[in-house]
Amino acid sequence: MKTEKRLTMALSVLVALMMLAVPLASSSNLFVDGGQTNSNGDAPIVSGDTSYRVDFILNEGSEGRISLDQVSETKLDDLIVALNNASNSPVVSGATWYKDKNSNIFAVVTGDVTIQQLIWALTDTSGADKVFKIEKTGYILDSFENNDTKAAFGPDKQNNAIPSSNNGDKITKDMTFTAKWLLDDSKYAEIPVDVVYEGETKEYVKAFPKYETVDTNIDEKNVYITVSKGSFLNVGIDDLNTYGIVVNANDSEDKITEIYTFKTTYGDNKEISKEISSKAVKVPVTSKLTMTYTFNDKEFSKIIVNSIAFNKEIFKDGSVTLYASKLRSYSYADVYNALSGADSLANETNAGKLTYDLPILDVTDDVTKDGYKLTGWNEGAELLKSENNASSPLTLDAKLNGYYVIFMVNGQFEYVYVPFGELSADKTTLDISGVNHWVSIDYTSYKAGTFTAIKSFNFASTSDVGSVEDVTGRTTEKEPTAVLIACFTPSSSTSYAVFNANSYTYKSGDKDADDGNDAEVISSMVGTFGNEYVNYLIIPGKSGDKITVPSIKPIYGEESKTLFISWNKYPAKITKVSDGAAKPNYTYPAIETAYSEKDAYGAANEVILYAADAVDYKYIITFYDGSEVVGVFYYSAAPTTNIESGLVAWEIDGKAYSQYTEESSKAFAKILTPEKDGYYITQWNDADKNKDVEFKWADGKISSMKVNIKDMKDDLNLYAQFKAEKYDIVYTNTYGNVGSMSQTASVDESVKLYSDSTFVYDGYKLTGWSDRPDGSGTNYDLGASFTLNGAQYEDLKDGKFTLYAVWEKVGSDVPGGNTDGNNDSDNTALYLIAGMLAVIAILAIVGIVLMRRK
């Protein structure tokens, strides 16, 4: 007994400990809800599919001055190529490198990439010194400083191979690093350069080589400056023009001429000649150079033109300064021609001396290349090409313009207007949650069906966005520049299915045969997906996954009578098209094959093409059951005595057919001879109740059909005429000698059930009818109204509805059978008493057993 008690106590303690452990465990981090965490347990590990941008700023000046020494553009371009070349060892998997418009570089990273890996990629590991690959004359790149944390990262001097992603700072957000340059003061000295232009002083700095004596010793106190052609001392600071456009120059004058003079001085106003010289000018390292620009206001006046159409990267304040000769007046047309390049300024001798490219505005039909619509001058006061005299300042009226792109996401598309400079994935309202990456195809290739032009696309890439914003190839302002496609699987496993809304009729042929009889297009129907610029839907998917057809069906114009049927894979290689246009040289199946739910995406980057199967028609017959459409028949010619004469397609439940198969034959029969519970079709009537189609029935089947369609000159609506099925109500006697009686009725017909005179039995009264022999089913009153609907008819056996007589005793003796006595209540009482006695007996037995044990 003690052992039993101890065991019971131990079990109780164990249960208590287990109950205590549950809340403890749930309050700790032993159970993590929502995915994997890092070693601190405080944040989920970022999905490898998320992309971040890491910028490396290369050309920042020192001590507030702008550096006149820049990293070589050519070497930067070569570096970007090398960093993205998979055959080179410095490539970091998951990082793609770019150069921006300011000659800085950045990497777009995906996956587990670390800062140390990017620094390693920028390090020249081939030599013993292991320095950065980025060079600038007079300087050594010491480190990259994190703009947020100020942590400095020098060249990787430890790893010859790429460091592991497990040992470094993983990139989990956009980041910016700034290059920190150290002056090579053993050979160079920094000289400040002040530039005075239009009364404003700008501060620059430049590294000059220290002066070498005859015996090649370094003179630490002096630098030497060689005034060579093309140097800043010869042509001026890059963003300051000494030459300008004269809008009213006559034919004998240069339209681009020197407007400013400048001189460079140091020390006690000593001037450095800007003429080309082979001799070096010796300048003390403590000197400051001053470059002074002087405007020739004796000969010229300034014309300040403001407009939102000007490139803000070149003309930072949104204004352009042109010039006019003081010898004559100038018109609005003169200014417009100078801005738009109508004067062929690019052919001028001095065109290359401007600090910007010509024309200032690349204009076609008064729309700039960047998409601005030019409308006039000074808020509509003058027309663009007005010959009236103008005066500075001027405002060139322009309407912010843009371009169109097509977004495609999961078989849906969106035609979107994008203002210049605002392209991002946020421009689409389609659901892009879970997107892995984007690809693009230029619209010219897209509309030509050249899908080999699909390429990766990054919204953070200046060059990628720039290619989309290039509107020069558009035939109209509304024609898109590109199609941007969202991909939801990694690029290494992304394949494409392309659905062409155009429908082709082919001459059959086998591309593998040597008979020269390849498949040939003999006719085509041009379709779209509801937008005139969208005739292909590009749906990416994972290699090996099932291809799903788009939910959008092609259409063929409001006036066109063309019906989309289904999707077919392109047939054999197409060698000829009826209109002479060449099709892209893809490899297709040997014969045209219909889309199958077993069709799967191919290998990475493979394109599988489908074309619409569509038919032309002239008339349609729509079949109605009441107000509900049963189906539609499509005809190339009006049927007269044969319903299938001229039939090219039929459609039911949103699916169309044009060829007879087991499935399509059932669909055809379902339209022409629809089923209706409790009824059978007898004919189809038109709106005037003419019997256009009649059926004859025999042995429960249609034995013949007669078509009486006359003078069909337009579409036709036919309405189903059904006849109700007949059935028998069988009355069955439960007592007596009379077995049964029957009553014939039709579906949905209201009839009176038989009365109490139907059956007679001594000692009993007939009180009603039941659909169960024992009277426990649904009961009906004698002579009541009764209707059997179509669904109930379909449940009948052999077209018979059986009712059973319900009797009530009127005498003392009760024969066997169905009555309305109180037997059930009496039996219930007996059962209750018997049950109570049984319970008492069981309790007594239990009591005796317990007494004996004591």
N, C-alpha and C positions, 0 to 999 in steps of 0.2 A: 504493500500500500504506500509506504514511504517512497519507494522507487517511482511509483506512478506519479506521486505528488511532485517529486523532484523533476521528473521529466516534463511534467506540465509547466512548472515554473521556468525551466530552461527554455522551453519553446516560447513562453510568453515574453521572456527577455529578448530572445532573438527577433521575434516579430516587432517588438518595440524599437530595437536598434535599426531594423530595416525601415520602419516608418520614419525614424529620425533622419536616416541617410537620404531619403528622397528630397526633403526641402533643402538640406545642405548641398546636395549635388546640383539641384536646380538653381541655387543662388550663386554657385561658383562658375568658373569658366571651363569646367570639365565638359559641359554640353554646350556646343556652339551652334547657335541658330543662324543660318544664312550663309554658310560657306566657310572656306578656309581662311584662317587668320595668319598674321605674321607672328614672329617670335614673341612680340609683346602682347599678342591677343587683343590689340586695340583697333585694328582696321583690316578689312578684307583685302586680300591680294588683288591687285588690279588685273582685270582680264587682259590676256595677251593680245586681244584684238583692238584695244584702245590705242589711238595714235596721239602722239605729242610732238610739239615743235620745239627744237632747241636751237636758238640763234647764237651765232658767234659774230660779234661786232668787231670789225678789223681796223677801221680807219678813224678812230676817235683821236682828237688832238690832245695836247698836253697843256696843263695850267690854263685852261680856258681858251687857248688859241687853236685855230683850225690848222691841222697839219697839211702842208702842201706836198708831202711825200705820201704816195698811195701805193698799196699793194698792186703788183702787176696784174692787169686784167687777164692777159694771156695765160700766165702761170696759174691763176685761179681757175680758169676754164679747164686747164689740163688736170688740176687737182680734183675737180668735181668729177671728171670722167674717170680718173683712177679710183676714186673712192667708191664709185658705183659699178666698177668693173669686177664681175664675180670671179674672174680668173686671177685677180690680184690678191695677195695675202692680206692687205690692210682692210679688206671689206668686212664691215660689221653686219652680221645677219640681223635683219629687222630695221636697218637704218638706210634711208635714201637721202642723198645730199643734193642741195640746190644752191644757186647763187642768186641773190636778190638784186634789185635795180640800183642799190647803193654800194654794190661790190662787197657786200658782206655775204657770209655763207650760213646755211642752216641745215639741220637734219630733221627729217620726219621719222620718228621711231615708233615701232610697233613691237610689243612683246617685252621680254625681260632684258632690256638694254640698260647699261649703266653709264654714268658720266665718264668713268675711267676708260670704258671701251671706246667712247668717242674721242677722248683725249689721245688714247693710244693710236687711233686711226689717223690722227693729225700729226703724229710723231714720226720722224724719219728714224727708223730702227736699224737702218743698214750700216750706219757708221758708229764709231765708238762714242762720239759725243751725244748722240741721240737728241737732236734738236727738233723744233717744230718745222714742218714742211713749208710754212708760210713765211715769205721773206719780204723785206722792205729795205730799200737802200738806206744805209746809215744806222739801221736799228737791228736789234735782236729781239725776237718775240720771247718774252720771259715766261708769261703765264696767261691763263684765262681766268678772270675773276667773276664769280657768281654775283650777279647784280642784286640778288636778294640777301644772300648770307655773307657776301664779301669773301667767301672762301676762295683761295687761289689754287689753280691746278696747273702745275708745270708740265713739261714734256715727260712722257713715260720713260724713265731710264732703267726700269727693272725688267720689263717683259719684252722678249723678242717675239713672242706669239700673243695673240689676243687674250687679254685677261678673262677669267671666268666671270659670268654674270652673278655667281654666288658671292663674289668677293668685291663688292663695290656698292656705290650709291645708285639704286635703281631709279630710273626716270619715271615719275608718276604724275608729272604735270608739265605744262609749258615752261621753258626756262630760257634765260638770256645770260650769256657770258660776254665779257668785254676784254679784248686783247690788251695786255699790258706790255708796252714796248720799252726796251732799255736802249738808250743811245750808245752806239759804239764809240765812246769818247776817246778811244785810242787813235781813231782816224777821223772822227767827225765832231763838229760843234754845231749846236742849234743856234740859229740866228732868228730873232723875231722880225717879222715883216708886217708893217702897217700899210694898209691900202686906203687912200683917201679918194672917195668916189661920191660925187653929188653931195659934198659936204659931210658925208658920213665916213667914219673910220672903222675899218674891219681889221681884226687882228689875226695874223697867221703866224706860223712858225715853219722853218725849213732847216734840214740838216745839210750843211755844206762840208766838203772835205777840207781837212786842215792843210795848210800850205806846206808844200815840200820844197826844201832847199835844193841847191844844185847837187849836193852829195846825198840826196834822197832822205835827209833827216826831216823829221816832223817838226814844224814850227807851231808850238802850242798856242801862240798868241794871235795867229792869223788863219783865216780861211781864204780859199781862192774861189772866185766866181767866174766861170766861163760863159760869156754871152754867145750862145750858139743858137742857130735857127731852130725855132720850135720851143725853146725854153720859155718859162713863164716871164722871164725878163724881156723876152723878145716879143711875145704876143699878148702879155697881160694875164691876169688871173682868169682861170677857166670860166667862171660865171659872170665876168664883167666884159661887156662888149666895147671895143674901141671902134668897131665898124657898125654901121647901121643901114637900114633900108630907107631910101629917099623916095617917097611915094609919087612926087611930081617931077622927077628928073625927066629931062627931054631925051630924045633919041641919041644925042651926041654926048650925054653925060652918063657916068656910072650910076646905076641904081643902087648899088651897094658900095659905099665909100667910107673912108675914115672920118668919123665924127668926133672922136676924142683923141687927144694926144696925151701921152703920159711920160713921166721921167722917174727914174729911180735914184734916190740919193742916200747917203749914209754919212755919219759923222757930222762935220760942220758943213752940211749941204753940199757934200761932194757928190757929183753925178756919175752914175755908171752908165756908160753908153749903151743904148739898146740896139746899136748897129751890130751886125755880125762881126765877130772879132776872133782871131786865133789866139789872142793873148788873154791871160787870166788877170782879173782885177784882184789885187790883194786887199783884203778887208779885215780889220781887227775883229777878234771873236767877241769883243764887248760891244760891237756896233749893233745898230738896229737899222734895217732897210726901210725906207719910206717910198712907196709908189704913189704918185699923185696923178690922177686923171683930170684933164681939163676939157670941158665941152666947148666946141667951136660954135659959139652963139652968134658970131658975126654972119655966118653963112646959113645956119640952119635953125629951125625951131622944132620943138618936140611935139609929137602927137601921142598922147596917152590914150590907149584903147583898153577898156575894161570889158570882160566877158567871161561868163561861166564856161564858155566853150574852149578856153585856152587850157593847155596841159599844165596842171598845177605842179607837176614835178619839175617842169622846165621854167615856167613863169609862176613863181611861188605865190605872188600876191594877186594872181588872177588878172594881171595887166601886161600889155605889150607896149613897148615904146618904139614908135616909128618916127621918121623925121621928114620935114618938108623944107625944100629950098625956099629961102626968103625972096627969091626973085619972082615967084609966081604963086597963085592960089592953088588949092587942091580941093577935090570933090570927094563925096562919100564913095563913089565908084573907084577913085584912085586908091583909097584906103582898103576897100574890099579886095581889089585886085592884088594889092601888095600882100594882104593876109592869106588869100586863097591860092596864091601861086599862079594866077592868071597871066601875070607879066613874065612868066618863065624866068623867075629870079634865080632858080637853081643853076642856070647856065651862065650867070654872071661870073666875071673873072674873080671877084672877091668873095664869092658865095662861101667858100671854105673858111673864111676868116670870121664868120659869125659863130657864136657859141651855141647856136641851136640849128637844127636841121630845117630845111625848106621843103615844102611850104610850111608856114606856121600852122595853117589849117588845111588839112587834106579834105577838099570839099567836092562832093558829087551831088548835083541837083540841090544845092544849098543845104546838104546834110554832111556833117563832118564824118571823118572815118571813125571817130569816137562816138558817133551817134547823136550829136547835137543838131537840132534843126535851127538854122539861122533865119530870122524873120524880118530884120530891119535894124534901124538905128534909133537910139535914144528913146526907147519905149514906144516905138511905132511912129516917131515923128518923121522919119525918112525911110524910103525903100532901100533895099540893100545896094542897088546899083544906081542910086540917084546921082545925077550930074550936078546937083546943087553944091555950092561951096560949103565946106565943112570947117569946123574949128575944134581944137582940143579943149577939154577932154571929150572922148566919145565913148558911148556904150554900144557894143555890138549885141543886139537882142538875140538871145538863143533860148530855146526850150530844152530843158534837161531831157535827153533822149536815152535810149538804151537799146536792148536787143532781146530776142526771144530764144529760149532754150526749151528743150523737152526733157522732163524728168521721167524716168521709167522705174517703177518700183513694184516688184511682185506681179507683173502682168498688167498693172495699171499705168496710165500715163497722165502727165499734167503739162500743159503748154503754158509757160510762165514768162512774163515780161520782167527783165532784170535791168535796173538802171546801172550804168557803167560804174564799176568800182564796188558793186554791192553783191557780187555773186557768192553764194554760200549754200550749203545744204538746207539751211532754214527757209530758203525761198519756196520749197515745195511743201504743200500741206498733206502729201501722202505720208503714210506711216513708215518711217525709216528706222524705227527702234530695232536694235540688233544688227544694224548694217555693219559689215566687216570692212568693206572698201568700196571705192567707186571706180568705174571705167567710163570712157567717153568714146564717141565717134563723131567726127566732124560731119555736118549735115550733108555736104556734097557727096561724101562717101556713102552716107546712110541712104540717101535717096537713089543712089546708083546701085545699091545692094552690095557694096564692097565691104563686107564685114571683117575682112582681114585688117581693116583700119582701126578696129577696137583696140584701145590702149588704156593703161592705168591713168587715173586722174586723181589729183590731190588739190583740194580747195585752198590749201596753204601755199601752193606753188605759184609763184608769179608767172612763170612761163606757161604752166597749164591753164591758168585763168586767162592769161594774155591770148592764148590760142583760141579760146572760146569767145573772147571779146573782139576778135578780128572779124569785122563785119564786111570786109571787102568782097567776099564771095557771094553775098546775098543778091538774089534777083529782085526781091522786094523788101521793104522795111520789115514786114511781118514774117519773112522766112527765117526759121531758126538758124542759129549758127552751129549748134551742136546738140547731141543727145547724151544726157548724163544718166548712167544706169547704176542703180544700187545693187551691190552684191553682198550676200549674207553668208558666204563661205570663204575661207582663205583662198587667195589667188592661185595657190598651188593646186587646188582641186576644183576650180571654177570652170565650168563649161557653159555653153550658150545654146538656147533654142530660139530660133528666129521664125516668127510667123508673118507671112506675107499676105496682105489683104487682097492682092491681085490674084485673079484666077486665070489659069492658062489651059488651053486645049492643045494637046500634044499629038504629034505623029509618033507612034511607038518606035522604039529602037533599042539596041543593046550596045552600050558603050564598050563592052568587052569583045564584041565581034569585029572582025576585020572586013566587014562588008560596006563600011562607010555609011551605015544606016543608023547613026546616032539619033537619039530623040530630038524632035524638032518642034518648036512652038509654032502653031499655025494660026492661033488667035488668042486674044487675052482680054480680060475685063479688069479695068482699073478700079480698085477699091480702097477705102480708108477705114480707119477705126473711129470715125466720127469727127476727125479733124483733118483738113486738107493736107496738112504737113506730116501726118502720121499714117503711113501705109505699111510699116513694119512694127511689130512688137518684139522687143528683145528681152528674153526672160533667162537670167542666169540661174544656174543650179549646181549642185554638187555632183561630181563625176560618179556615175553609177546610179544616182537617184532617179526616180520616175519623173518623166516630163509631164507636166500638167498643162493642158491647153488654156489659153486666156479665156476669161469670162466675158470679155468684150467680143462681139461678133462684127465682122466686116460689114460695111454698108457700101452701096454703089451709086450714091446720088439720089436726091429726092425724086427726080424724074425717071431714074433708071428702074426698069423692072428686072431686077436681078436678085436671086435668092441664094444666100450662103447655105451650103449643105454641111460641109465638114472640112477637116484638114488632111492634106496629103503630103507625104514627103515628096520633094522634087524628084522627077524621074532622072533618066540617064543624062550624062553631060550634054548640055544644050549647045548646039552649034549654030543655030540660026533662029532669029526672031523675025516675025512678019514685018515689023516696022523698021527693021534694020539695026535696032539697038543691040549691042552685044551684052550678053549676060555674064556675070562673074564666073570664072573658070573653077567651079567647085567640083568635087566628085560626089555624084548622087547615086542612089540605088539604080539598078539596071532597069527597073520598071517603076511606075508610079505606085506607091503603096499608101494605104490609108493609115492615119494615126491610130496607134494602138496604146492601150493603157499599160502595155509592157515596154513601150519605148522609154529608153533611159538616156541620160546625159552621157556624152562621150568623155574622152580624156581632157585634161586641163587645156583651156583655150580653144577646144574644138567647137565648131559651129555646125549645128544640125538645122537644116532649113525645111520649113513647111510652107506650102502655098494653099490658098483657099480653093476649095472645090465649090463652084457656084454655077448656077444655070440661069439663062435668060428665059423669060416667059412673057406671054401677051395678055392672058386672062387668068383670073383666079376664081375658084368657086369656094365659098366659105360655107361650111356645114354647121348648122345651129341645132341645139336641143333647147328649145325655149329661147332664153337670152344668152345661154352659154355656148361658146364656140367649141365644137367637137374637133374640128380639124380643117385643113385647107388643102385643096388640090390646085396645082399650078400647071397651066397649059400653054403650049406654043401655038396652038390653034384650037378653035372652039370644038368641043365634042358634040356629036349629033346623036348617033344611035349607039355609040360605044363609049362608055365612061372613061376608058383608058386611051382613047384616040387623042393624040396630041398631049398626053400627060407627061410632064418632064420632072415633076417632083411633088411630094406631098409632105405635110408638116402636121405634127401633133405633139402637144405638151412641150412646145418649144424646140423640138428636134425635127430636122428635115431629112428627107431621104430622096435619092434619085435613082438608086439601083435596087433591084429586087434581091433581097436576102431573106433569111428566116425572120429576122427581127423586123425588117421593113415591110414584109408581107403582112405580118400581124398588125403593124401600125396602119397599113392601108385598109385592112378589114375593119379595124376599130373605128376608122373614120366613116367608111361607107355604110357599115352595118353595125352601128353602136348598140351596145347592150344596155338594157334598162330593166331593173328588177320588176318582174311581174308583167312585162310588156315585150312585144316583138315589133320590129320596124316593118312598115308596110309600104312607105313611099317617102319621097322628098318633094316638098312643094316649094314653089317660089313665092314671092311676096303677094302675087296675084292669085295664089292657091292653085296654080297650074301644077299638074302632076308631072314633074320633070324626070323623076326616077321612080319606077314602081317595082315591087318585089312580089313574087308568088311563093307561097310556102307549101311544103308537103312533108309529112312525117317529121315535123319539127325542124326542117331545114329549108333554106331558100332553094327553090327549084328553078327559078328563072328571074331575070332582071330585064326591064324594058326602060330605055333611055329616050326621052321625048324633048330634048333641049333644042329649041328652034330659034334661029336668028339671034344668036348670042353675039352682041357687039360690044359688050362691056362686062365688067366683073358681075358675078351672080351670087346671090345669097339663097341658100336652100334651107328649109326648116323640116326637121324630122317629124314624121307622123307615125305614132305608135298605136298599136291595138292591145287592149288589155287581155291577159291570159284568163281563161275560165278555170274554175275549180269546183269541186263538190264539197258541200257541207254534209257530212255523214252523221246522222243522229243514231246512237247506239243505245238499245234498251238494256238496262242492267238486270231486270227481272221480267218474268212473263214469257210469253211465247213469241211475240214479235221481235225479230232480231235488230233490224235497222231500217232507217229511211234516209233519203238523200235529197239535197236541194242544190241546184246549180246556180253559181254566181260568178261575177267577174271581179278582177282585182280593182280595188278602190271603189267598188259599187256598194252602196248601202242597202242591206236587205233586212227583212224582219225574220228573226228566228222563230221556229215553230212553237206553238202554244201547248197548253196542258192536254189537249185532245190528241196529241201525237201518239202517246202510249197510255194504256189503262191497265191497272193491276189492283185486284181486290185487296182492300185493307190499307192501301197506300195512296198517297197523293203526289203527283208529279209537280215538283216545286221549281225546277230550273235545270240548267245544263252546266256541265263541267268538262274541262279538257283533260281531266284525269279520271280513270275508272272509279277510284275510291273517293272522288269528290274533293280531294285536297288541293287541286290546281286552281286555275282561274275559273270563276263561276259566272254564268250569264243568266239573266232573267228570261223567263218565258216571253216570247214575242218582242224581245228587245231588238233595237237596231244594231246591226253588226257590219263592220267593214274590215276587209283584209287588205293590208298594204302590200307593196311590191316586195319589200324585204321579208315579210312573213310568208309570202307566197313561195319565195326561193327556199324556205325551210321546210316546205311541205314534202311529203312522200307520195309520189304518184298523183299529185294534184288533189289530194283529199285532206280536208280539215275535219277531224272527228270530235264530236261532242257526246258526252255520256249523261244519261238521265240521272237526276238527283231526286230521291223519294223522301216522303215524310209519312211516318206511321199514323194511321187514323184509328186502328184497333188496339187490342191488348197484347196479342201475340206478335212477336217480332221475328220474322224469318231472317235467315242470313242475308247479308248484303248491306247496301248503303242506306242508313236512316239518320234522323236527326235526334236520337235519344241521348240520355245522360250517362251512358256507359263509361265514357272517358273519365268523368268526374269521380264516379264510384271506384273505378280501377285505381285512380290516383290516390284516393284515401287508403285503400287496402295496401298499396305499395308503401305508403308513408308509415303505416302502423308496423308493417313487417320490418321495415328498415330500422325503426326505433327499437324493436325487440332484439334485433341482431346486435345493435350497439351495446345494449344492456348486457347481453350474454358475453360479449368480448370483455367488457370491463370486469365482470364477475370472475372470469378465468384469470385475468391478470392479477386481481386481488388475491386469489387463492395461491398463486405461484409465489407472490411476495411474502405471504404469511409463512409458507413452508420454509423459505430461505432464512427467515429470522429464527 
